[in-house]
Amino acid sequence: MSTLDSSLPGSITVKGDGRIKVKPDTATLNIGVQATARSATEALTQANSSAAALIAALKAGGVDGDDIATSGLSIYPQYNQGGVAVSAYQASNNVTVVVRDISQTGPLIDAAAGSAGEHITVGGVSFFVDDVEAVMGQARAEAIDNARKRAQEYAAAAGVTVGAVRQISELSTGGPQPIFARAAKFSAMADAPTPVEPGMQDISASVTVVFELA
């Protein structure tokens, strides 16, 4: 985007974009337990016992209690094929876990699975940068450089020269989007450690810059 700014004579307004790739440093796990039994009380008792063991394993793995939050608790009847009689009850207890040492994501999943046994469920894992502001500087600098490059291209075509910056406005980009990976029922009997790869994340910045023209 480029415009001649009538409110600032002798100027040009351009939009600049900057984008960098960074390695996520934090993970969020959606993990829990699910138990099925003939009575609601039995299903809930099994789920509660497994959930307590799972939470204890997470804490033993280095997760702070403040980074573990209950995200779902339910118990539902299951019906027979005719849909008339209740055949069993299914109870679940899920937590959201913030993993601040991202290298421990896989080992924590394995520890949780080992503690909860066949009741374990993993709903997914997401990766993100905890302190975005610490890495935004480079993206903003690239956005300014991009704006100047665009202004110079327009100015050259018009036979004028780009001068000093008069105004800079940062545009909202909505922030970086977490990287999600989904999983369904998890087997506690896996023979190998759970591999987890966080990949890279895009951090972007957009600015509107007003340059003088000479």
C-alpha positions as CSV (number, residue, x, y, z in Angstrom):
1,M,0.0,0.0,0.0
2,S,1.3,3.5,-0.9
3,T,-0.4,6.8,-0.9
4,L,0.4,10.5,-1.1
5,D,-0.7,12.0,2.2
6,S,-2.7,15.2,1.6
7,S,-2.5,16.0,5.4
8,L,1.3,15.9,5.2
9,P,2.3,17.7,1.9
10,G,5.5,16.4,0.3
11,S,5.2,13.0,1.8
12,I,4.3,9.4,1.0
13,T,2.6,6.8,3.2
14,V,3.5,3.1,2.8
15,K,2.8,-0.1,4.6
16,G,5.8,-2.3,5.5
17,D,5.8,-6.0,6.6
18,G,8.4,-7.9,8.5
19,R,8.5,-11.6,9.3
20,I,11.0,-13.8,11.1
21,K,11.0,-17.5,12.1
22,V,11.8,-18.4,15.7
23,K,11.9,-21.7,17.6
24,P,9.0,-22.1,20.1
25,D,10.1,-22.3,23.7
26,T,6.9,-23.4,25.5
27,A,4.3,-26.1,25.0
28,T,0.7,-26.6,26.1
29,L,-0.5,-30.2,26.6
30,N,-4.2,-31.2,26.6
31,I,-4.0,-34.5,28.5
32,G,-6.3,-36.5,30.7
33,V,-7.8,-39.9,31.6
34,Q,-10.9,-41.8,30.6
35,A,-12.4,-44.7,32.4
36,T,-15.4,-47.0,31.6
37,A,-17.2,-49.1,34.2
38,R,-20.7,-50.6,34.8
39,S,-21.6,-48.0,37.4
40,A,-21.1,-44.2,37.4
41,T,-19.4,-44.4,40.8
42,E,-16.9,-47.0,39.7
43,A,-16.1,-45.1,36.5
44,L,-15.6,-41.9,38.4
45,T,-13.5,-43.6,41.0
46,Q,-11.2,-45.1,38.4
47,A,-10.9,-41.7,36.5
48,N,-10.2,-39.8,39.7
49,S,-7.5,-42.3,40.8
50,S,-5.8,-42.2,37.4
51,A,-6.1,-38.4,37.2
52,A,-4.5,-38.0,40.6
53,A,-1.6,-40.3,39.5
54,L,-1.2,-38.4,36.2
55,I,-1.0,-35.0,38.0
56,A,1.5,-36.4,40.5
57,A,3.6,-37.6,37.6
58,L,3.5,-34.2,35.9
59,K,4.6,-32.5,39.0
60,A,7.4,-35.0,39.6
61,G,8.5,-34.3,36.0
62,G,9.1,-30.6,36.9
63,V,5.7,-29.0,36.1
64,D,4.7,-26.3,38.5
65,G,1.2,-26.8,40.1
66,D,0.2,-23.3,38.8
67,D,0.8,-24.6,35.2
68,I,-1.8,-27.4,35.6
69,A,-5.4,-26.5,35.2
70,T,-8.5,-28.8,35.0
71,S,-10.1,-28.2,31.6
72,G,-12.8,-30.9,31.5
73,L,-14.6,-33.2,33.9
74,S,-17.5,-35.4,32.7
75,I,-19.4,-38.6,33.2
76,Y,-21.9,-40.0,30.6
77,P,-24.0,-43.1,30.3
78,Q,-23.3,-45.5,27.4
79,Y,-26.3,-47.3,25.9
80,N,-26.6,-50.7,24.3
81,Q,-27.1,-51.2,20.6
82,G,-30.9,-50.6,20.9
83,G,-30.2,-47.3,22.7
84,V,-32.6,-48.2,25.5
85,A,-30.7,-49.6,28.4
86,V,-27.5,-48.2,30.0
87,S,-24.7,-50.6,29.4
88,A,-21.9,-48.6,31.1
89,Y,-20.7,-45.2,32.3
90,Q,-17.7,-43.3,30.9
91,A,-15.9,-40.7,33.1
92,S,-13.1,-38.4,32.0
93,N,-10.9,-35.8,33.7
94,N,-8.7,-33.6,31.5
95,V,-6.1,-31.0,32.3
96,T,-4.2,-28.3,30.4
97,V,-0.5,-28.3,31.1
98,V,2.0,-25.5,30.3
99,V,5.4,-27.0,29.7
100,R,8.1,-24.3,30.1
101,D,11.0,-26.7,29.4
102,I,9.9,-27.6,25.9
103,S,12.4,-30.4,25.7
104,Q,10.5,-32.3,28.4
105,T,7.2,-32.4,26.4
106,G,7.7,-36.0,25.1
107,P,9.1,-37.3,28.4
108,L,6.1,-35.8,30.3
109,I,3.7,-37.5,28.0
110,D,5.4,-40.8,28.6
111,A,5.5,-40.2,32.4
112,A,1.7,-39.4,32.3
113,A,1.0,-42.5,30.3
114,G,3.0,-44.6,32.6
115,S,1.1,-43.3,35.6
116,A,-2.4,-43.4,34.2
117,G,-2.0,-46.7,32.2
118,E,-4.7,-47.5,29.7
119,H,-6.9,-44.7,30.9
120,I,-4.6,-42.0,29.4
121,T,-5.8,-39.7,26.6
122,V,-3.9,-37.0,24.8
123,G,-6.0,-34.4,23.1
124,G,-3.2,-32.5,21.5
125,V,-0.1,-30.3,22.0
126,S,0.6,-26.8,20.9
127,F,3.8,-24.8,20.7
128,F,4.4,-21.1,21.2
129,V,6.9,-18.4,22.1
130,D,6.3,-17.3,25.7
131,D,7.8,-13.8,25.5
132,V,6.9,-12.6,22.0
133,E,8.0,-9.0,22.8
134,A,11.6,-10.3,23.3
135,V,11.8,-11.3,19.6
136,M,9.5,-8.7,18.0
137,G,12.3,-6.2,17.6
138,Q,13.8,-7.9,14.5
139,A,10.4,-8.3,12.9
140,R,9.7,-4.6,13.4
141,A,13.0,-3.6,12.0
142,E,12.3,-5.6,8.9
143,A,8.9,-4.0,8.6
144,I,10.5,-0.5,8.6
145,D,13.1,-1.6,6.0
146,N,10.4,-3.1,3.9
147,A,8.4,0.2,4.1
148,R,11.4,2.3,3.1
149,K,12.1,-0.1,0.1
150,R,8.6,0.4,-1.1
151,A,8.7,4.1,-0.6
152,Q,12.0,4.3,-2.6
153,E,10.5,2.3,-5.5
154,Y,7.5,4.6,-5.7
155,A,9.6,7.7,-5.3
156,A,12.1,6.6,-8.0
157,A,9.2,6.1,-10.4
158,A,7.9,9.5,-9.6
159,G,11.3,11.2,-9.9
160,V,11.6,12.2,-6.3
161,T,13.7,11.2,-3.3
162,V,12.7,9.6,0.0
163,G,13.7,11.6,3.0
164,A,13.3,11.4,6.8
165,V,10.5,9.5,8.6
166,R,7.7,11.7,9.8
167,Q,5.4,9.1,11.3
168,I,5.3,5.4,12.2
169,S,2.2,3.5,13.2
170,E,2.2,-0.2,14.1
171,L,-0.7,-2.3,12.7
172,S,-2.2,-5.1,14.7
173,T,-1.3,-8.5,13.3
174,G,-3.2,-10.6,15.8
175,G,0.0,-12.0,17.2
176,P,1.8,-15.3,16.3
177,Q,-0.4,-18.4,16.0
178,P,0.4,-21.4,18.1
179,I,1.5,-24.6,16.2
180,F,-1.0,-27.4,17.0
181,A,-0.5,-31.1,16.8
182,R,-3.5,-33.4,17.5
183,A,-3.6,-36.9,19.0
184,A,-6.4,-39.2,19.9
185,K,-6.3,-42.2,22.2
186,F,-2.8,-42.7,23.5
187,S,-1.3,-46.1,24.2
188,A,0.4,-46.4,27.5
189,M,2.2,-49.5,26.3
190,A,4.4,-47.8,23.7
191,D,7.8,-49.4,23.4
192,A,9.6,-46.2,22.4
193,P,9.7,-42.6,23.8
194,T,7.2,-40.1,22.4
195,P,8.9,-37.9,19.8
196,V,7.8,-34.3,19.8
197,E,9.1,-31.7,17.4
198,P,8.1,-28.0,17.9
199,G,9.2,-26.8,14.5
200,M,9.4,-23.1,13.8
201,Q,6.9,-20.3,14.3
202,D,6.4,-17.1,12.3
203,I,6.5,-13.8,14.1
204,S,5.3,-10.9,12.0
205,A,5.0,-7.1,12.3
206,S,3.3,-4.5,10.1
207,V,3.8,-0.8,10.1
208,T,2.5,2.3,8.3
209,V,5.3,4.8,7.7
210,V,5.1,8.4,6.4
211,F,8.3,9.5,4.6
212,E,9.2,13.0,3.5
213,L,9.7,13.5,-0.3
214,A,12.4,15.7,-1.7
